[in-house]
Amino acid sequence: MDVAGADRATRHAALAMAFSLPGDIVLYLLLPLFPAEFGLTLPEAGLLLAANRLVRIENL
């Protein structure tokens, strides 16, 4: 891969991270505080957060 290709790949990775951070904020901050606003019960919100963490651990 040439330098331009590496720069492009780095830019795409940075943009993907930047756009995914608000989703993480919603998951870990707002979901446990306001589960009914998302149409969930508190245990369901906990299961979603646990599943998200397990998926992230598997991807390491």
Legacy VTK file of the C-alpha trace (Angstrom):
# vtk DataFile Version 3.0
C-alpha trace
ASCII
DATASET POLYDATA
POINTS 60 float
0.000 0.000 0.000
1.372 3.380 -0.931
1.429 6.424 1.353
-1.711 7.932 -0.176
-3.583 4.672 0.309
-2.438 4.427 3.915
-3.524 8.025 4.553
-6.919 7.298 3.033
-7.351 4.163 5.145
-6.342 6.076 8.268
-8.832 8.835 7.463
-11.629 6.295 6.953
-10.807 4.570 10.242
-10.784 7.906 12.079
-14.152 8.882 10.605
-15.663 5.526 11.542
-14.454 5.966 15.120
-15.752 9.547 15.264
-19.208 8.516 14.073
-19.407 5.520 16.426
-18.555 7.425 19.621
-21.993 9.063 19.984
-23.531 5.591 19.794
-21.354 4.429 22.666
-22.333 7.478 24.687
-26.000 6.665 24.170
-25.466 3.025 25.103
-23.452 3.507 28.254
-24.829 6.792 29.558
-28.409 7.256 28.455
-29.683 3.703 28.045
-29.380 2.727 31.737
-30.820 6.072 32.867
-33.804 6.174 30.509
-34.554 2.636 29.287
-38.287 3.334 28.867
-37.498 6.105 26.368
-35.883 3.432 24.178
-38.800 1.036 24.659
-36.878 -1.259 27.019
-37.034 -2.388 30.619
-33.994 -1.950 32.847
-33.081 -5.680 32.693
-33.314 -5.593 28.883
-31.033 -2.563 28.813
-28.573 -4.456 31.006
-28.648 -7.442 28.659
-27.973 -5.208 25.659
-25.009 -3.591 27.388
-23.638 -6.999 28.423
-24.029 -8.347 24.882
-22.277 -5.285 23.492
-19.365 -5.809 25.856
-19.096 -9.506 24.974
-19.047 -8.723 21.256
-16.262 -6.198 21.832
-14.241 -8.718 23.864
-14.621 -11.292 21.077
-13.273 -8.805 18.524
-10.038 -8.137 20.410
LINES 1 61
60 0 1 2 3 4 5 6 7 8 9 10 11 12 13 14 15 16 17 18 19 20 21 22 23 24 25 26 27 28 29 30 31 32 33 34 35 36 37 38 39 40 41 42 43 44 45 46 47 48 49 50 51 52 53 54 55 56 57 58 59
